[in-house]
């Protein structure tokens, strides 16, 4: 990523506690870049290291493309300080990834941004988009885009925010222990929200208790005089929330939630919603795909209230259609209605999508699910796939299971005695699958690693 933001060598040194081994404190950079493929002259090249790459190997390419500086953990092969001009700053740090976060933290303090941080196993992107859209009707806001929600993306997103903003809305993601705590340390939020806790990224977080510990570490780094917003229906979250010093606002369907969803009457597109808050009942219509997204909307309401708004003014500004990029898309392809939910999958989001399919009218025809592997579930992967297979059997008329875990889906599904097929690879599925139903509504969902959008393309081509 290339981030334009004028910074001096002295500021980089101050923020990262780096050591200047070549150059001058007065050298100014146009910004920061971590990728030599998109590098532009005048930028500082930040040499990050990952499992499959090491930016230090591209130091010469960066200089050849006009870098005014390098930030490194070590001297890579071929780099000789005596051969470099003094117009190029070389800065050494202990850890370039941590240093990137340190720079973002320094910049966030310098700009005095007020931060809203959102995490959770499901719905965090949707909630971030809802929150941003609603807040933008009252405040000047900024947000992180796309998937810039990790230890690289969040710092670069913060550094890209050059204006003055009332609120900055950030989605925080994790796959291993400690990521959320570090991101919270970098962002220092005034308002923090957790959408839900579900089994996700268990290869790194090991258990649902590990997921809970990782996500709630956000609250421990949130301003003690600030707010936390959480899903009331999950007892483990309720328990953790009560231990925190911040002001609290909950959402859910269970009695006791501050923002309580009472009912959601399906309309042709969307819902008529009845909501209880502060002893009053509010009714409104909203165009959303899937009932589960109403809980994401309630979470966004809670965040906006914590940011100083009231529910009445939020509802007055709430458009019937929220203009955010929905990951799940409805596509009409001949006699088929396709729910493209191929972005990603874990047990919680898979369950929500199946419930959405269950609630669709019979006029759409047979209900069919094409389900791919849910990745990063560790040793519990077989159990979770079998449970989702069983749930699918109670909802759909027919199923196709794709990937290494397809047989475990099938074990759960076969109890229903409904037709299903198993495909060990996506290629095998694309080669052999046949849908014989004349009219159907089809859910396609799986983890990003499977690239199940290729199935959507096949279905739309009339396969």
N, C-alpha and C positions, 0 to 999 in steps of 0.2 A: 504494500500500500504506500502511496505517496501522499504526504500531508504537507500542505503549504502553510507555513506559520513561521515568520521571521524570528530566529533565535540566535543568540550569540554563543560563542564558545564558553564564555564566562558563565552564562546562565546554565548551560549543559553541565559544566563542572560543578556548579553550586547545587544543582538539583540531584545529580547522580553520585556525588562524592568521588568523581573520577579523577584520574591523573593525566595532565596534559604532557605528552612526551614529544610532541612536535607541533609547531604552529604558534598561534598567538591568541590571547584571551579576547582580543577585539575582533577576531574573524567572525563574520556573520553568515548564517546559513538561510537559504530561502525556506527551508523546512526539513522534514525528516522523511527518509525513504528506506524501506526494508527489502525492496525487490529490485535488483539491477535490470530486470527486463523492462521496467517502466521508468527507469531512472532518468532524471533531467539535470542539467548542469546547475551547480550552485547549491545543491542539497547535501545534507549530512547522511552518509550511508550507515545504517544501524545493522550490524552483523549479528543477526539472531541465529540460534542453534535449535534444531529440532531432532526428532527421531530419524528422519530421512534426509536431512539437509544441514548444511553449516554455512551460514552467510560469510564466514571468514574466507571461504574458498573463492569468493567473488570480489575481493578487495580491489584487485587490479582492474577488473571490468568497471567497477564503480569509479575509480580514478580516471580511467580512459573516457568515461562518459561525463566527466567534469565535476566529480564530487569535490567539495571544499573541505571535507573532513570524513573521518572514519571513527566509529566507536566500536571498540574491540575488547574481547576478554584476554586475548593472547596475540602474539605476533605470528601471523600466518607465514607459511613457507614463501620465501621470495621477497618479503617486505623488508627493506633496508632503510632505516630512518635517515641515514646519511645521504641517501639518494633522493630524498623527498624535499621539495621546496618548502620554505617556512610559511608559505601562504596556505598550506593544508594542515588542518588540525587533526592530530591523532590522539584519541582519548582512550585510556585504558580503564576498565571497570571490572569488578569481580564477576558480575553476571549481567549480560546484556539484556536479558529478558526482565530481570528485576529492575535494572536501571531504566528501562523504558517505562515501567510502572512508576518509578520514583519521579521521572520527569513529568509524567501526567499528573501525579499527585501535587507536585510543586506548581504546575500550571493551574490546576483546579483551585488551589489556595490563592494564587496570585489573582485569578479572575473572580474569586469569591462566588463561584457557582453554587446555587442551591440544587442539590441532587435528589432525584427520586430513583431508587434502585429496585428493580423487579426481578425476582427469580422464582423458581418452582419447577416441578417435573413436567408439567404440561401447561400450555396456555400463556407462557410468559411473553412471547412475541405478540400474540393477539392483544393481550392486556396492555403491553407497551404502546401498541398502535391506537387502541381505544383511548388510553390515557392521554397520549400526545394530541390526538384529534380534539378531544374535549377541552384540554387545557389551552390549546391554541386559540380557542374562541374568547379567552380571557387574558392570556399572558403571551409574552414572547418566549418561545420554547425552542429547545434543540433536543435531538435524540440520536442514539446510535442506529445505523442503518443495517439492513440485511442481517448477516450472521456475525457482526463485529461485537461478539458478546464474551470473548475470552481474554486471556492475559495479554494477547497482542491487540485484538480488536478494540477492546474498551479503552486502553491508553491512547491508541491512535485516534479513536473517535473523539476523545476529550481534547487532544491536541489540535484537532481540525476545527474546533469551535472558537472562532475568532471574535465573534460579536459579544454583545452584552445580552444575557438572557435572564428572564425571571426564574425559569426552571429548566433543568436538563434532565431528561428522562432516559435512563440506561437499563437495558436488559443485561443481566449477568448470567452466564452459563457455566457449567462445570462438568467434568468427567472424572476428576481425581480429587482426593482429599486435599483440602487447603486452598483450592482455587477461589472459592467464594470469599473466604476470609481475606485473602490477598486483594481481591477485587474491591471488597468493602473497605479495606485499608487505603486503597488508592482513591476511591470515590468519596468516602466519608459522607454518606447520605444523611439527609434530614428526614426523609420518608423512605421506608423500606417495606416491600410487599412480597409475600410468598403465596403463589396461586394455589398450590397443592403439593402434597408429598406422595410420590408414586415410585414403584420400583423402576429405576432408570439408571444407566451408567453403573451397573452393579459390578462390572469388572474392576472399576476404580474405587467404588464406594462400598462394595462388598455386601451390604444388607440395607433393608429399609431403614434401620436405625442409623446406618452410616449416611444415607441420603438425608434423613432428618437432621443429623448433627451438622452435615455440610451446609445445608440450606439455611438453618437457623444461625449459623455463624455470622450471617449477614447482620442480624439484629445486634450482635455483640459489638459491632463496629459502627452502628448507627448512633447518631447524636442522642444522648440520653434524654434530652428535652424534646426530641422529635417524635415521630409517629411510626408505629408498625401496623400494617394491614395484613390480615391473614384469613384463611379458609376455616371458618368456625366448625364445619361439619366433621373435621378430622380431629379426634381427641388428642392425638400426639402433638399437633400444632397448638391446640388450645392450651395444653399443659405447658409447653415451652413458652408460649406468649405471656402467660401469667407470671413467669419468672423475670420478665424483662422490665426495665424501669420506664420505658417510653410510654406515651399515650397510645391507646389501642383502639382499633376499629376493625370489626370482623364482618364477614359476609358469608352467606350460605343459605341453606334451606331448613336447617334445624332450628327449632325454637331456641332463642337466646342469641342468635346472630344479630348484630346491629343493623346490617342491611340484609333483610330476609326476603328471599324469593318465595312468594306465596303461591303463585300459579303462572303458567305460561300457556296460553291458548294458541295453538298453531293457526296461522293464517296462510294464505296462498303463498306468500314468501315472508317468513319471519314469524313474529309472535305478538300477541297482546299480553302484556306483562303486568302482574300485580305485585307490588313491592311494599314491604313494611319498613319504616325507618322512623325512629324517634317518636313512636306511638301513633304515627299517621300512616295511611295507606295511599299509595300512588299507583296510578294506572297509566300505561303508555304503550305505544306500538313501536316496534323496531324491526328492521329487516336484517336478520342474521341467519347464517347457515348453521343449524345444529343447536339444540337446547343447551348443550354444555357451554356454548359461547355466552349465554346469559350470565353465567357465574363469572366469566372473564370480564363482562361488562360491569357487574356488581363490584368486582375488585377495582376496576378503573374508577367507578363512582367513589369508592372508599378512599382511593389515593387522592382524587380531586378534592374531596372534603378535607382530607388532611392538609392539602395545599392551600386551604383557606376559602374554598367555595362552599355553597350550600346546595342541597339536592334539588331544590326548586329551580334555581337558576341553571343547573345542569340539564334538567329535563326540558326546560324552556329552549335550550340551545341544541338539544339532541335531535339530529336529523333522523328521518325514517331509515335512511340508508347511511351507514358509516363508511366513509370513503377510504378504507384502508385496504391494503393488499392481502386478501384472504389466501392462505395457503391451500385450504380446501376449496375446490372449484366444482361447480355443477356444469356438466357438458351434455348437450343433447346431440346424440349421434344416431340418426335414423330413429329406430324404435327403442333405442337404449338411452337411458339417463345414467350418466357416469359421474360418480363422486370421485374426483381426483384428489386424494389425500396422500400423495406419494412423497411428501416432503420428509417425513420421519415417522418413527413409531416406537412406543413403549407400551406396557400393559395399560396404563391409564388412558392414553390417547386412543389406543385401539378399542378399549371398552366404550369410550365416548362416541367414536365413529360408528360402532356397531349399534349403539342405542339410537343414534341419529337414523341409521338405516331402518331400524325397527319401527320408527315413528312415521315413516313415509307412507302415503296413501296407497291402497291396493291398485289404484288406477295405473300406477307406474309399471305394473306387472310383477313377475317373479323377483325375489330379492336374492342377489348373488354377491358373494364376497370373494375377492381375489386377494389373499393375504400373504405377504412376504415375511421373512425373518424379522424379529425384533432384536437388534444387536445390543451388545454390551450389557448383557444380563448375567454374565458369569456362570457359576455352577447352578444357579437357579433357573437358567434359561429353559430347560425341558419342562419344568413345572409350570412356568408362566405361559409357555406356548400351549401346553395342554389345557390350562384353564381358559385361555382365550378361545381355543378350539371348541371347548364345551359351550362357552357363551355363544359363539357363532352358531352352533348347532341349534340353539334355542330360538334363534332369530331368523336366519337365512334359509332359503329353499335349496340352495346348492352352493358349494364352495370349491375353490381351487387354492391349494397351498403350495408356495414356492420357496425353495431355499433349503439350507442345511437342516433347519428345524421343522420342515414341512411334515415329517412323520409324527412329530409330537403334537402339532395342531390336529392332525388326523386322529390321534388317539382320543383326544377330547371330543372331537366332532362326531366320531362314529357312533357314539351313544345315541345320537338323535336318529340314526338309521336313515339319514338323508343322503343323497348322492354327493360324492366329493372325489377329487382327483389330487394326486400328489406329484409334484415336479421338483426334482432335486436342484435344478438350476433355472435361472431366468431364460437362458438360451433354449433349454428343453421345453419350457412353457411356450415361448414364442413360436417354436417350431410345431408344436403338437396340439395346442389348446383349441377347443371348439365350443362355442356357445350356441346351443340349438334353440333356445327359447326365442320366440318371435318378439316378445316384449319383456323388458327387464330393467330394473334399476341395479347398478353394479357399483360396489365399493371396491376401490383399488387402494391398498395401503401396505406400507412396509418401510423398513429403514432405508435411509439414503444410499447405503452401500449397495443395495440391490439394483438401483437405477430403474425403479418400476415405472417411471414416466414413459418408458419404451412400450409398456403395455397399453397405456393411454393412447399412444400414437397408433398402435395396431388396431385398437377398438374403433378409433375415429376413422381409420382407413376402411373400416367395414369388414374386418376379418371375421 
